[in-house]
Every structure is written in C-alpha cells, then in structure tokens.
Amino acid sequence: KGGTPAMQANPHAAIELPLRVVIWQDDNGDTHIDYQDASTVLEFDYGVAHNIVAPVSILTTLLNEVVGN
C-alpha cells in the first residue's frame, strides 16, 4: 500500500524501498538505531508527489516513537 504507488510514480524509488533500519552496538556497548525518513527522500530526491508518499511518512512517525525521538 505504501511503497507500491511511489515505485509506480518513479521506478527509481525502489532503491529506497523496502524501508531499512540498522541497529548496531558501538565499542562502549551503546545501542544505536539509524534510519532515513523515506517519505522525504522519495518526495525531494525522487520527485514523488506528497500525496503518494504520505502513507510512507506514517512509518517514520512510528520509528521515531520506537526510538524515542
């Protein structure tokens, strides 16, 4: 539902999808979670219309809540 319309609008958007999250531990034992705001990347880097990437932006909101941002 979220990624398919973006890939149909610009097939190059498939490079960013599916969404990826990296969880890693540094030498001090601290855990980090890294991810990109895919909706912003799809809209501004790939020119996909805001209304098409809106469903993807919900995932960024969820990731921010998980990480505590």
N, CA, C and O atoms as a GROMACS GRO file, in nm:
protein
  276
    1LYS      N    1   0.081  -0.120   0.000
    1LYS     CA    2   0.000   0.000   0.000
    1LYS      C    3   0.085   0.126   0.000
    1LYS      O    4   0.054   0.222  -0.070
    2GLY      N    5   0.192   0.127   0.077
    2GLY     CA    6   0.272   0.249   0.089
    2GLY      C    7   0.376   0.266  -0.019
    2GLY      O    8   0.386   0.372  -0.080
    3GLY      N    9   0.453   0.162  -0.043
    3GLY     CA   10   0.564   0.174  -0.136
    3GLY      C   11   0.530   0.157  -0.281
    3GLY      O   12   0.592   0.219  -0.368
    4THR      N   13   0.431   0.074  -0.310
    4THR     CA   14   0.399   0.045  -0.450
    4THR      C   15   0.361   0.170  -0.529
    4THR      O   16   0.413   0.188  -0.639
    5PRO      N   17   0.273   0.256  -0.479
    5PRO     CA   18   0.241   0.377  -0.556
    5PRO      C   19   0.364   0.466  -0.582
    5PRO      O   20   0.375   0.527  -0.688
    6ALA      N   21   0.454   0.473  -0.485
    6ALA     CA   22   0.576   0.552  -0.504
    6ALA      C   23   0.662   0.493  -0.614
    6ALA      O   24   0.717   0.566  -0.697
    7MET      N   25   0.674   0.360  -0.616
    7MET     CA   26   0.755   0.294  -0.720
    7MET      C   27   0.688   0.304  -0.856
    7MET      O   28   0.756   0.309  -0.959
    8GLN      N   29   0.556   0.308  -0.859
    8GLN     CA   30   0.486   0.326  -0.986
    8GLN      C   31   0.505   0.468  -1.038
    8GLN      O   32   0.515   0.489  -1.158
    9ALA      N   33   0.509   0.565  -0.946
    9ALA     CA   34   0.529   0.704  -0.986
    9ALA      C   35   0.672   0.728  -1.036
    9ALA      O   36   0.693   0.805  -1.130
   10ASN      N   37   0.768   0.661  -0.975
   10ASN     CA   38   0.908   0.671  -1.016
   10ASN      C   39   0.976   0.539  -0.983
   10ASN      O   40   1.007   0.514  -0.866
   11PRO      N   41   1.000   0.455  -1.082
   11PRO     CA   42   1.060   0.323  -1.056
   11PRO      C   43   1.192   0.329  -0.981
   11PRO      O   44   1.228   0.233  -0.913
   12HIS      N   45   1.266   0.439  -0.992
   12HIS     CA   46   1.393   0.452  -0.921
   12HIS      C   47   1.373   0.455  -0.769
   12HIS      O   48   1.467   0.430  -0.693
   13ALA      N   49   1.252   0.486  -0.726
   13ALA     CA   50   1.222   0.489  -0.583
   13ALA      C   51   1.240   0.351  -0.519
   13ALA      O   52   1.252   0.341  -0.397
   14ALA      N   53   1.240   0.247  -0.599
   14ALA     CA   54   1.258   0.111  -0.548
   14ALA      C   55   1.393   0.094  -0.478
   14ALA      O   56   1.410   0.001  -0.399
   15ILE      N   57   1.487   0.181  -0.507
   15ILE     CA   58   1.617   0.176  -0.440
   15ILE      C   59   1.600   0.201  -0.290
   15ILE      O   60   1.675   0.147  -0.208
   16GLU      N   61   1.502   0.281  -0.254
   16GLU     CA   62   1.479   0.318  -0.114
   16GLU      C   63   1.383   0.223  -0.043
   16GLU      O   64   1.368   0.230   0.079
   17LEU      N   65   1.320   0.136  -0.116
   17LEU     CA   66   1.216   0.050  -0.060
   17LEU      C   67   1.252  -0.096  -0.077
   17LEU      O   68   1.310  -0.130  -0.180
   18PRO      N   69   1.223  -0.183   0.015
   18PRO     CA   70   1.151  -0.156   0.138
   18PRO      C   71   1.236  -0.074   0.235
   18PRO      O   72   1.358  -0.062   0.219
   19LEU      N   73   1.170  -0.018   0.332
   19LEU     CA   74   1.240   0.063   0.432
   19LEU      C   75   1.339  -0.023   0.508
   19LEU      O   76   1.317  -0.142   0.531
   20ARG      N   77   1.449   0.040   0.547
   20ARG     CA   78   1.553  -0.033   0.620
   20ARG      C   79   1.585   0.040   0.750
   20ARG      O   80   1.586   0.163   0.757
   21VAL      N   81   1.612  -0.040   0.850
   21VAL     CA   82   1.653   0.012   0.980
   21VAL      C   83   1.780  -0.063   1.018
   21VAL      O   84   1.788  -0.185   1.004
   22VAL      N   85   1.878   0.010   1.067
   22VAL     CA   86   2.003  -0.052   1.110
   22VAL      C   87   2.014  -0.036   1.262
   22VAL      O   88   2.004   0.075   1.315
   23ILE      N   89   2.033  -0.146   1.329
   23ILE     CA   90   2.053  -0.144   1.474
   23ILE      C   91   2.193  -0.197   1.500
   23ILE      O   92   2.227  -0.307   1.457
   24TRP      N   93   2.274  -0.118   1.570
   24TRP     CA   94   2.411  -0.159   1.592
   24TRP      C   95   2.458  -0.115   1.731
   24TRP      O   96   2.401  -0.025   1.794
   25GLN      N   97   2.563  -0.183   1.776
   25GLN     CA   98   2.619  -0.156   1.908
   25GLN      C   99   2.762  -0.106   1.890
   25GLN      O  100   2.841  -0.166   1.816
   26ASP      N  101   2.794   0.004   1.957
   26ASP     CA  102   2.930   0.059   1.946
   26ASP      C  103   3.024  -0.008   2.046
   26ASP      O  104   2.984  -0.095   2.123
   27ASP      N  105   3.149   0.034   2.044
   27ASP     CA  106   3.251  -0.026   2.131
   27ASP      C  107   3.224  -0.005   2.280
   27ASP      O  108   3.276  -0.078   2.364
   28ASN      N  109   3.142   0.096   2.312
   28ASN     CA  110   3.108   0.122   2.452
   28ASN      C  111   2.986   0.043   2.498
   28ASN      O  112   2.946   0.052   2.614
   29GLY      N  113   2.928  -0.035   2.407
   29GLY     CA  114   2.811  -0.114   2.442
   29GLY      C  115   2.679  -0.041   2.424
   29GLY      O  116   2.573  -0.093   2.458
   30ASP      N  117   2.686   0.082   2.371
   30ASP     CA  118   2.563   0.158   2.347
   30ASP      C  119   2.498   0.111   2.217
   30ASP      O  120   2.566   0.086   2.118
   31THR      N  121   2.367   0.099   2.219
   31THR     CA  122   2.293   0.055   2.102
   31THR      C  123   2.238   0.176   2.028
   31THR      O  124   2.187   0.270   2.090
   32HIS      N  125   2.248   0.174   1.896
   32HIS     CA  126   2.202   0.283   1.810
   32HIS      C  127   2.105   0.228   1.706
   32HIS      O  128   2.118   0.115   1.660
   33ILE      N  129   2.010   0.311   1.668
   33ILE     CA  130   1.916   0.277   1.563
   33ILE      C  131   1.921   0.388   1.460
   33ILE      O  132   1.898   0.505   1.493
   34ASP      N  133   1.951   0.353   1.336
   34ASP     CA  134   1.959   0.451   1.227
   34ASP      C  135   1.859   0.417   1.118
   34ASP      O  136   1.838   0.300   1.086
   35TYR      N  137   1.798   0.520   1.064
   35TYR     CA  138   1.706   0.504   0.951
   35TYR      C  139   1.690   0.640   0.884
   35TYR      O  140   1.718   0.744   0.943
   36GLN      N  141   1.645   0.637   0.761
   36GLN     CA  142   1.618   0.760   0.688
   36GLN      C  143   1.469   0.786   0.686
   36GLN      O  144   1.389   0.693   0.693
   37ASP      N  145   1.432   0.911   0.676
   37ASP     CA  146   1.292   0.948   0.655
   37ASP      C  147   1.262   0.925   0.508
   37ASP      O  148   1.284   1.013   0.424
   38ALA      N  149   1.212   0.806   0.477
   38ALA     CA  150   1.191   0.766   0.337
   38ALA      C  151   1.093   0.857   0.265
   38ALA      O  152   1.107   0.880   0.146
   39SER      N  153   0.993   0.909   0.335
   39SER     CA  154   0.896   0.995   0.268
   39SER      C  155   0.962   1.122   0.216
   39SER      O  156   0.930   1.169   0.107
   40THR      N  157   1.054   1.179   0.294
   40THR     CA  158   1.125   1.298   0.248
   40THR      C  159   1.216   1.266   0.131
   40THR      O  160   1.221   1.342   0.034
   41VAL      N  161   1.287   1.155   0.139
   41VAL     CA  162   1.376   1.114   0.030
   41VAL      C  163   1.296   1.090  -0.098
   41VAL      O  164   1.335   1.135  -0.205
   42LEU      N  165   1.184   1.019  -0.085
   42LEU     CA  166   1.103   0.990  -0.204
   42LEU      C  167   1.046   1.116  -0.265
   42LEU      O  168   1.042   1.130  -0.388
   43GLU      N  169   1.004   1.209  -0.181
   43GLU     CA  170   0.944   1.332  -0.232
   43GLU      C  171   1.047   1.425  -0.295
   43GLU      O  172   1.028   1.474  -0.406
   44PHE      N  173   1.156   1.450  -0.224
   44PHE     CA  174   1.250   1.551  -0.270
   44PHE      C  175   1.360   1.497  -0.362
   44PHE      O  176   1.403   1.567  -0.453
   45ASP      N  177   1.405   1.376  -0.339
   45ASP     CA  178   1.510   1.320  -0.424
   45ASP      C  179   1.456   1.252  -0.549
   45ASP      O  180   1.520   1.252  -0.654
   46TYR      N  181   1.336   1.195  -0.537
   46TYR     CA  182   1.279   1.120  -0.649
   46TYR      C  183   1.159   1.189  -0.713
   46TYR      O  184   1.105   1.139  -0.812
   47GLY      N  185   1.117   1.301  -0.659
   47GLY     CA  186   1.009   1.378  -0.718
   47GLY      C  187   0.872   1.313  -0.711
   47GLY      O  188   0.786   1.342  -0.794
   48VAL      N  189   0.852   1.226  -0.614
   48VAL     CA  190   0.722   1.161  -0.599
   48VAL      C  191   0.631   1.257  -0.522
   48VAL      O  192   0.672   1.316  -0.422
   49ALA      N  193   0.509   1.273  -0.569
   49ALA     CA  194   0.414   1.369  -0.511
   49ALA      C  195   0.388   1.339  -0.364
   49ALA      O  196   0.385   1.224  -0.321
   50HIS      N  197   0.370   1.447  -0.287
   50HIS     CA  198   0.349   1.435  -0.143
   50HIS      C  199   0.233   1.342  -0.110
   50HIS      O  200   0.244   1.260  -0.018
   51ASN      N  201   0.122   1.353  -0.182
   51ASN     CA  202   0.006   1.269  -0.150
   51ASN      C  203   0.035   1.121  -0.172
   51ASN      O  204  -0.029   1.036  -0.110
   52ILE      N  205   0.130   1.089  -0.259
   52ILE     CA  206   0.166   0.949  -0.284
   52ILE      C  207   0.256   0.895  -0.173
   52ILE      O  208   0.244   0.779  -0.134
   53VAL      N  209   0.345   0.980  -0.121
   53VAL     CA  210   0.436   0.933  -0.016
   53VAL      C  211   0.379   0.949   0.125
   53VAL      O  212   0.440   0.904   0.222
   54ALA      N  213   0.263   1.010   0.138
   54ALA     CA  214   0.203   1.032   0.270
   54ALA      C  215   0.190   0.903   0.352
   54ALA      O  216   0.220   0.904   0.471
   55PRO      N  217   0.146   0.790   0.291
   55PRO     CA  218   0.138   0.666   0.372
   55PRO      C  219   0.274   0.621   0.426
   55PRO      O  220   0.281   0.562   0.534
   56VAL      N  221   0.381   0.649   0.353
   56VAL     CA  222   0.515   0.610   0.398
   56VAL      C  223   0.558   0.696   0.518
   56VAL      O  224   0.631   0.648   0.604
   57SER      N  225   0.513   0.821   0.524
   57SER     CA  226   0.552   0.910   0.633
   57SER      C  227   0.502   0.860   0.768
   57SER      O  228   0.560   0.891   0.871
   58ILE      N  229   0.395   0.783   0.767
   58ILE     CA  230   0.343   0.725   0.892
   58ILE      C  231   0.448   0.633   0.954
   58ILE      O  232   0.461   0.625   1.076
   59LEU      N  233   0.523   0.563   0.869
   59LEU     CA  234   0.626   0.473   0.920
   59LEU      C  235   0.737   0.548   0.991
   59LEU      O  236   0.789   0.501   1.092
   60THR      N  237   0.773   0.666   0.941
   60THR     CA  238   0.875   0.747   1.007
   60THR      C  239   0.825   0.789   1.145
   60THR      O  240   0.902   0.788   1.241
   61THR      N  241   0.699   0.826   1.154
   61THR     CA  242   0.641   0.863   1.284
   61THR      C  243   0.649   0.746   1.381
   61THR      O  244   0.684   0.765   1.498
   62LEU      N  245   0.618   0.626   1.335
   62LEU     CA  246   0.625   0.507   1.419
   62LEU      C  247   0.768   0.478   1.462
   62LEU      O  248   0.793   0.446   1.578
   63LEU      N  249   0.863   0.490   1.368
   63LEU     CA  250   1.004   0.467   1.402
   63LEU      C  251   1.052   0.568   1.505
   63LEU      O  252   1.126   0.532   1.597
   64ASN      N  253   1.012   0.693   1.491
   64ASN     CA  254   1.050   0.796   1.589
   64ASN      C  255   0.999   0.760   1.727
   64ASN      O  256   1.068   0.781   1.827
   65GLU      N  257   0.878   0.707   1.735
   65GLU     CA  258   0.822   0.667   1.864
   65GLU      C  259   0.899   0.549   1.924
   65GLU      O  260   0.923   0.545   2.045
   66VAL      N  261   0.936   0.454   1.841
   66VAL     CA  262   1.012   0.337   1.888
   66VAL      C  263   1.147   0.381   1.943
   66VAL      O  264   1.192   0.333   2.047
   67VAL      N  265   1.212   0.471   1.871
   67VAL     CA  266   1.346   0.515   1.909
   67VAL      C  267   1.341   0.614   2.025
   67VAL      O  268   1.439   0.630   2.097
   68GLY      N  269   1.229   0.681   2.042
   68GLY     CA  270   1.217   0.778   2.150
   68GLY      C  271   1.249   0.920   2.108
   68GLY      O  272   1.284   1.003   2.191
   69ASN      N  273   1.236   0.948   1.978
   69ASN     CA  274   1.259   1.086   1.930
   69ASN      C  275   1.135   1.168   1.942
   69ASN      O  276   1.135   1.286   1.906
   0.00000   0.00000   0.00000
